Amino acid sequence: MVYPGPMRRLLLPLVLAACAPRLPPATAQRLHDGAAVFDPNTPASSLGALAALAAVAGPARVLALGEPGPGSHELPQLVHMLFRHLSEQSGFSGLALTADGTAALRLDAYVLGAADDVDAALLGLGDRDLATAELRALLVWARERNASGSQPPLRVFGLDPGDPVAAAAVVLAYLERSDPSYVPTARSLLTDERRLGAETVITRLDATRDALIAASDAQRWALARQQAELVAQARGMAESWEFEAREFVRARNVEWSLAQLGPRGKLLVWTDNLGVAAQVPGAAPSMGDFLRQWLGADYRTIAVSFAGGSLLLGRDADNLCAVPLAPPRPGSLDAALVGPGLMLVDLRGDPDPALQRPQRLRGFVGARAQDHRLRPARAFDAILGLPRVGPAVPIAAGAHAALPSTGPCYTLLPRP
């Protein structure tokens, strides 16, 4: 039978839903029953959850924690507690965010003791999802810990090549002090819209490394070279629309961040579930796919699922509001992780063939759920289910513009 156009449009979602992978009920029940459950409101249970997450990391040098979408209050709080636990118990000293790698230099300088306005530094990232009271609390704690003289010092890194003009300015400021005769040439090359110009500057930085370090120091040279690399990455991404271009440069920048922590340094990476996945179906690898290939057992990854609640999202250019989340779709991984508390499922060594096949784990574009099809036992070492999340608290926002049943709305104030 040939259906008319409107009928085909109605049938297509039903066909796609029927073809979507569905976690077998026996597997879903086994995951639910075998999960470690923690009460986030009980200090002893919360400590147990942190210890269990740290056990997934084990001796690995990089632990990547995912999220289905930004805008929650509970997950950044958990990142804060986990980073604190890992720094005190397992030697982690770096936190990497999917933020502009040049703008994030202010966050790093702040936690290392620089006199700066942390709110202005967060707003300077240009990402409202990161400009929250929850992330500010983490940075304030890291600064206080560094001020206590604890070693090694905690660091913060950004993984994205967001602003090539700002990155080029950092490189030129370094050369003004260390190799002033090269500045006119470097300025011309760094303003070139092609990747080749920045790569030429990188070649020069490498060739004159010893002299430049003698004129400055190894840390300043490494920072200038990385900023030149960010310029090259941004130019290269502008020349390519391929999905893996951003994932590859983020993986490269994770490697660089790890190198800055020294040979024994350990790094906590926080980004989306798809980015941290150690394997994604298809020909376009994720950041985690590259890192698992490069780092092997030194890379561990944990996905995060939200069962319900609400997220803080942009309603328009001037307002942020809490928006409710729909319940997980039956037959998905998210549905299997619905429980009374934090539910941690360890997927390492799980022989269940259903977990080797694509299953659904949702992410959020705004409040709209979007299924990711991933092979759980290959993509992640563990999955953490949060029973309910509330909206994050934005910084530099006015009083509640409204208080609907779904949660507060905030009006953004002009950036200082």
C-alpha positions as CSV (number, residue, x, y, z in Angstrom):
1,M,0.0,0.0,0.0
2,V,1.2,3.5,-0.8
3,Y,0.4,6.0,1.9
4,P,-0.2,9.7,1.1
5,G,2.4,12.2,2.3
6,P,0.7,13.3,5.6
7,M,0.1,9.7,6.6
8,R,3.8,8.8,5.9
9,R,4.8,11.7,8.2
10,L,2.6,10.3,10.9
11,L,3.9,6.7,10.5
12,L,7.6,7.6,10.4
13,P,7.9,8.3,14.2
14,L,6.1,5.1,14.9
15,V,8.4,3.1,12.7
16,L,11.5,4.7,14.2
17,A,10.2,4.0,17.7
18,A,9.6,0.4,16.8
19,C,13.1,0.1,15.4
20,A,14.8,1.8,18.4
21,P,16.9,-0.5,20.6
22,R,15.2,-1.7,23.7
23,L,17.0,-2.9,26.8
24,P,15.8,-6.5,27.5
25,P,13.7,-6.5,30.7
26,A,16.0,-9.1,32.3
27,T,19.0,-7.0,31.7
28,A,17.3,-3.8,32.9
29,Q,16.2,-5.7,36.1
30,R,19.7,-7.1,36.7
31,L,21.3,-3.6,36.3
32,H,18.8,-2.1,38.7
33,D,19.2,-4.9,41.2
34,G,23.0,-4.9,41.0
35,A,23.4,-1.1,41.2
36,A,25.1,0.4,44.3
37,V,22.5,2.7,45.8
38,F,23.5,5.8,47.8
39,D,21.4,8.4,49.7
40,P,22.7,11.8,48.8
41,N,21.2,13.3,51.9
42,T,23.2,11.1,54.3
43,P,26.8,12.1,54.8
44,A,28.0,8.5,55.3
45,S,26.2,7.4,52.1
46,S,27.5,10.3,50.1
47,L,31.0,9.5,51.2
48,G,30.4,5.9,50.0
49,A,29.2,7.2,46.6
50,L,32.4,9.2,46.2
51,A,34.6,6.2,47.2
52,A,32.7,4.1,44.7
53,L,33.2,6.6,41.9
54,A,36.9,6.9,42.8
55,A,37.1,3.0,42.7
56,V,36.0,3.2,39.1
57,A,38.9,5.5,38.3
58,G,41.3,3.2,40.2
59,P,44.9,4.1,39.2
60,A,43.9,5.8,35.9
61,R,45.3,9.2,35.3
62,V,42.1,10.6,33.6
63,L,38.6,10.2,34.9
64,A,35.9,11.6,32.6
65,L,32.5,12.3,34.0
66,G,29.6,12.9,31.6
67,E,26.3,14.6,31.8
68,P,23.1,14.3,29.8
69,G,22.8,18.1,29.6
70,P,23.8,21.3,31.5
71,G,21.7,23.3,33.9
72,S,21.4,21.1,37.0
73,H,22.2,21.9,40.6
74,E,23.1,18.4,41.8
75,L,25.6,17.3,39.2
76,P,28.1,20.3,39.6
77,Q,27.8,19.8,43.3
78,L,28.8,16.2,42.8
79,V,31.7,17.2,40.6
80,H,32.8,19.6,43.4
81,M,32.7,16.8,46.0
82,L,34.2,14.3,43.7
83,F,37.1,16.6,42.8
84,R,37.7,17.3,46.4
85,H,37.7,13.5,47.3
86,L,39.9,12.6,44.3
87,S,42.4,15.4,45.2
88,E,42.6,14.3,48.8
89,Q,42.6,10.5,48.4
90,S,43.8,9.7,44.9
91,G,46.2,12.5,43.8
92,F,44.0,14.3,41.3
93,S,45.1,17.9,40.8
94,G,43.4,19.1,37.5
95,L,39.9,19.8,36.4
96,A,39.2,20.1,32.7
97,L,36.0,21.8,31.4
98,T,34.6,22.2,27.9
99,A,35.2,25.9,28.0
100,D,37.3,28.3,25.9
101,G,40.9,27.4,26.6
102,T,42.0,31.0,26.6
103,A,39.2,32.4,28.8
104,A,39.7,29.5,31.2
105,L,43.2,30.9,32.0
106,R,41.5,33.3,34.3
107,L,39.9,30.5,36.3
108,D,43.2,28.8,36.6
109,A,44.9,32.0,37.7
110,Y,42.1,32.6,40.2
111,V,42.5,29.2,41.9
112,L,46.3,29.7,42.0
113,G,45.8,32.9,43.9
114,A,45.5,35.8,41.4
115,A,43.5,38.8,42.5
116,D,40.5,38.5,40.2
117,D,36.7,38.6,40.3
118,V,35.7,35.0,40.0
119,D,32.2,36.0,38.8
120,A,33.7,38.1,36.1
121,A,36.0,35.2,35.2
122,L,33.1,32.8,34.9
123,L,31.0,35.2,32.8
124,G,34.1,35.8,30.7
125,L,33.8,32.2,29.5
126,G,30.9,33.2,27.4
127,D,28.9,30.2,28.4
128,R,25.9,30.7,30.7
129,D,25.9,26.9,31.5
130,L,29.1,27.4,33.4
131,A,28.4,30.7,35.0
132,T,26.7,29.2,38.0
133,A,27.0,29.5,41.8
134,E,27.8,25.7,41.9
135,L,30.9,26.0,39.8
136,R,31.9,29.2,41.6
137,A,31.8,27.3,44.9
138,L,34.1,24.7,43.5
139,L,36.6,27.4,42.3
140,V,36.5,29.2,45.7
141,W,37.2,25.9,47.5
142,A,40.1,25.1,45.1
143,R,41.6,28.6,45.7
144,E,41.4,28.1,49.5
145,R,43.0,24.7,49.3
146,N,45.9,26.0,47.2
147,A,46.3,28.9,49.6
148,S,46.8,26.4,52.4
149,G,50.0,25.2,50.8
150,S,48.7,21.8,49.8
151,Q,50.7,20.1,47.1
152,P,50.4,19.6,44.2
153,P,48.4,22.8,43.5
154,L,45.0,22.4,41.9
155,R,44.6,23.6,38.3
156,V,41.7,24.3,36.0
157,F,41.8,24.0,32.2
158,G,39.5,24.7,29.2
159,L,39.4,22.3,26.3
160,D,37.9,24.3,23.5
161,P,39.6,26.6,21.0
162,G,36.9,29.2,21.3
163,D,38.6,32.6,20.6
164,P,41.6,32.5,18.3
165,V,42.0,36.3,18.6
166,A,42.4,36.2,22.4
167,A,44.7,33.1,22.1
168,A,46.9,34.9,19.6
169,A,47.1,37.9,22.0
170,V,48.5,35.6,24.7
171,V,51.2,34.3,22.3
172,L,52.1,37.8,21.1
173,A,52.4,39.0,24.7
174,Y,54.8,36.2,25.5
175,L,56.9,36.9,22.4
176,E,57.1,40.6,23.2
177,R,59.0,39.6,26.3
178,S,60.9,36.6,25.0
179,D,61.5,37.1,21.2
180,P,60.5,40.6,20.3
181,S,62.1,40.6,16.9
182,Y,59.7,37.8,15.8
183,V,56.5,39.7,16.9
184,P,55.7,41.4,13.6
185,T,56.0,38.1,11.7
186,A,54.1,36.2,14.3
187,R,51.3,38.8,14.4
188,S,50.9,38.5,10.6
189,L,50.8,34.7,10.8
190,L,48.4,34.4,13.7
191,T,45.9,36.7,12.0
192,D,45.9,34.6,8.9
193,E,42.6,32.8,8.6
194,R,44.3,29.6,7.5
195,R,45.7,27.0,9.9
196,L,49.1,27.2,8.3
197,G,49.9,30.6,9.7
198,A,49.5,29.4,13.3
199,E,51.3,26.2,12.6
200,T,54.3,28.2,11.3
201,V,54.4,30.0,14.7
202,I,54.3,26.7,16.5
203,T,57.2,25.4,14.4
204,R,59.2,28.5,15.4
205,L,58.3,28.1,19.1
206,D,59.5,24.5,18.9
207,A,62.7,25.3,17.1
208,T,63.7,28.1,19.5
209,R,62.4,26.3,22.6
210,D,65.6,26.3,24.6
211,A,66.4,30.0,24.0
212,L,62.8,31.0,24.8
213,I,62.8,29.0,28.0
214,A,66.1,30.6,29.0
215,A,64.5,34.0,28.4
216,S,61.3,33.1,30.4
217,D,60.6,29.6,31.8
218,A,59.3,26.2,30.7
219,Q,55.8,26.8,32.0
220,R,55.3,30.2,30.2
221,W,56.7,28.6,27.0
222,A,54.3,25.7,27.2
223,L,51.4,28.0,27.8
224,A,52.3,30.2,24.8
225,R,52.7,27.1,22.6
226,Q,49.3,25.8,23.7
227,Q,47.7,29.1,22.9
228,A,49.2,29.0,19.5
229,E,47.9,25.5,19.1
230,L,44.4,26.8,20.1
231,V,44.7,29.3,17.2
232,A,45.6,26.5,14.8
233,Q,42.8,24.3,16.1
234,A,40.2,27.1,15.7
235,R,41.4,27.9,12.1
236,G,41.4,24.2,11.3
237,M,37.8,23.7,12.7
238,A,36.6,26.6,10.6
239,E,37.9,24.8,7.5
240,S,36.2,21.5,8.5
241,W,32.5,20.8,9.5
242,E,33.3,17.3,10.5
243,F,32.0,16.2,13.9
244,E,35.2,14.6,15.0
245,A,37.2,17.8,14.4
246,R,36.1,19.3,17.8
247,E,36.3,15.9,19.5
248,F,39.9,15.4,18.3
249,V,41.1,18.8,19.5
250,R,39.4,18.4,22.9
251,A,41.3,15.1,23.2
252,R,44.5,16.8,22.3
253,N,43.9,19.4,24.9
254,V,43.1,16.8,27.6
255,E,46.6,15.4,26.8
256,W,48.2,18.8,27.1
257,S,46.3,19.5,30.4
258,L,47.5,16.2,31.8
259,A,51.1,17.0,30.8
260,Q,50.9,20.3,32.8
261,L,50.2,18.3,36.0
262,G,53.5,16.4,35.8
263,P,54.3,12.7,35.3
264,R,52.2,11.7,38.2
265,G,49.4,14.2,37.7
266,K,45.7,13.1,37.4
267,L,42.9,14.9,35.7
268,L,39.1,15.0,36.1
269,V,37.3,15.8,32.9
270,W,33.7,17.0,32.9
271,T,31.7,17.2,29.7
272,D,28.7,15.6,28.0
273,N,28.1,11.8,27.9
274,L,28.6,11.5,24.2
275,G,32.0,13.3,24.5
276,V,33.3,11.1,27.3
277,A,32.2,7.8,25.6
278,A,35.1,5.5,24.9
279,Q,33.4,4.2,21.8
280,V,30.5,5.6,19.7
281,P,28.9,3.7,16.8
282,G,29.7,4.9,13.3
283,A,32.7,6.5,11.7
284,A,32.9,9.7,13.8
285,P,34.9,9.1,17.0
286,S,34.2,11.0,20.2
287,M,36.8,12.7,22.5
288,G,36.7,9.7,24.7
289,D,37.2,7.4,21.8
290,F,40.5,9.1,21.0
291,L,41.6,9.2,24.7
292,R,40.9,5.5,25.1
293,Q,43.0,4.7,22.1
294,W,45.8,7.0,23.3
295,L,45.8,6.4,27.0
296,G,44.4,2.8,27.3
297,A,43.7,1.9,30.9
298,D,44.7,5.4,32.0
299,Y,41.4,6.6,30.7
300,R,38.2,5.8,32.7
301,T,34.7,7.2,31.9
302,I,31.4,7.4,33.8
303,A,28.1,8.5,32.2
304,V,25.4,10.3,34.1
305,S,21.6,9.9,33.7
306,F,18.9,12.2,35.1
307,A,15.6,10.4,36.0
308,G,13.6,13.6,36.4
309,G,13.4,17.1,37.8
310,S,14.2,20.3,36.0
311,L,17.2,22.1,34.4
312,L,18.0,25.8,34.2
313,L,17.7,26.8,30.6
314,G,17.7,30.0,28.5
315,R,14.1,31.0,27.8
316,D,15.3,33.9,25.7
317,A,18.3,36.2,25.5
318,D,17.6,37.8,28.9
319,N,15.9,35.2,31.0
320,L,16.8,31.8,32.4
321,C,14.1,29.5,33.7
322,A,13.7,26.0,35.3
323,V,12.2,23.7,32.7
324,P,10.9,20.2,33.7
325,L,12.2,17.0,32.3
326,A,10.1,14.3,30.8
327,P,10.4,10.8,32.4
328,P,12.8,8.3,30.8
329,R,11.5,6.3,27.8
330,P,10.6,2.7,28.7
331,G,13.3,0.3,27.6
332,S,16.1,2.8,27.8
333,L,19.2,2.7,30.1
334,D,17.8,5.8,31.8
335,A,14.7,3.9,32.8
336,A,16.7,1.0,34.3
337,L,18.5,3.5,36.5
338,V,15.4,5.0,38.1
339,G,15.6,4.4,41.9
340,P,15.3,5.9,45.3
341,G,18.9,7.4,45.4
342,L,22.1,7.7,43.5
343,M,22.5,4.4,41.5
344,L,26.0,3.4,40.3
345,V,26.2,0.6,37.8
346,D,29.7,-0.8,37.2
347,L,29.9,-2.0,33.6
348,R,33.4,-3.3,33.6
349,G,33.7,-6.9,32.6
350,D,29.9,-7.3,32.2
351,P,29.3,-10.3,29.9
352,D,25.6,-9.5,29.1
353,P,25.4,-9.4,25.3
354,A,22.7,-6.7,25.4
355,L,25.2,-4.3,26.9
356,Q,27.5,-4.9,23.9
357,R,24.8,-3.8,21.5
358,P,23.5,-0.2,21.0
359,Q,21.1,1.0,23.7
360,R,19.4,4.3,24.3
361,L,20.9,6.8,26.7
362,R,19.3,10.2,26.5
363,G,20.9,13.6,26.3
364,F,19.2,17.0,26.4
365,V,19.1,19.8,23.8
366,G,17.5,22.3,26.1
367,A,14.8,20.3,27.8
368,R,14.1,18.2,24.7
369,A,15.4,14.6,25.1
370,Q,17.5,13.2,22.3
371,D,18.5,9.5,22.3
372,H,22.1,8.6,21.9
373,R,22.6,5.0,20.8
374,L,25.7,3.6,22.5
375,R,27.1,0.2,23.4
376,P,27.1,0.7,27.2
377,A,29.8,-1.9,28.1
378,R,32.1,-0.5,25.4
379,A,31.4,3.2,25.9
380,F,31.5,3.5,29.6
381,D,33.1,1.9,32.7
382,A,30.1,2.9,34.8
383,I,26.8,4.8,34.7
384,L,25.6,7.0,37.5
385,G,21.8,7.6,37.8
386,L,20.6,10.7,39.7
387,P,17.0,10.3,40.8
388,R,16.0,13.9,40.5
389,V,17.8,17.2,39.7
390,G,16.9,20.8,40.3
391,P,17.9,23.9,38.4
392,A,21.4,25.5,38.8
393,V,21.7,29.0,40.3
394,P,23.1,31.5,37.9
395,I,25.5,34.2,38.9
396,A,25.1,37.9,37.9
397,A,21.3,37.4,37.7
398,G,18.5,39.5,39.1
399,A,15.8,38.5,41.6
400,H,13.3,35.9,40.5
401,A,11.2,37.4,37.7
402,A,8.6,34.7,38.3
403,L,8.1,31.6,40.4
404,P,6.1,29.2,38.3
405,S,5.4,25.7,39.5
406,T,8.4,24.3,37.5
407,G,10.8,26.5,39.4
408,P,12.4,30.0,39.4
409,C,13.1,32.3,36.5
410,Y,16.0,34.8,36.5
411,T,16.7,37.9,34.6
412,L,20.3,38.4,33.4
413,L,22.1,41.5,34.4
414,P,24.6,43.4,32.2
415,R,28.1,41.8,32.3
416,P,30.4,43.9,34.6
